[in-house]
Amino acid sequence: MSFDYQPVLKGGLVELRPLRARDYDNLYAAAADPLIWEQHPIKNRHKEESFRPFFRESLASGGALIAIDGKTRQVIGSARFHGYDEQADEVEIGWIFLARSHWGGIYHGEVTRLMLQHAFRFVSRVVWLAGPDNLRSQRAAEKIGGVRVGLSLIHI
């Protein structure tokens, strides 16, 4: 069975659906906060000239999902599936960012849970890439049982 990179996933707080070109303005509005990107390798992604290539790459990846607040229906961020490897029986998740209004764990936790539930329908292992300076992402992966392998790879 081939991996479904762009499912619609619904939880109690968040809905994830395939990212579309028409989502640019709403997603950029969620991403335009410099604190979101302070631990990422590309720290100026809050600026439109840096966000635009990220958005294009997200669309081109074929695995990008937009995160929508289930109550307000506002765009609050995005996430991505990538690198499905049938032989290794694994897929990557990551590229998750949420607007600061939705920080605190419960929204990120639900995005991650939804993605993991979906991924484990197809594979036995999920890979989460977290930059060596991205402590928030590393802690989030560890909270759900992730095991660090090297500087930036976490297996779940």
Secondary structure, DSSP 8 states (H G I E B T S, - for coil): ----SS--EE-SSEEEEE--GGGHHHHHHHH--GGGGTTSSSTTTTSHHHHHHHHHHHHHHT-EEEEEETTT--EEEEEEEEEEETTTTEEEEEEEEE-GGG-SSHHHHHHHHHHHHHHTTT-SEEEEE--TT-HHHHHHHHHTT-EEETTTEEE-
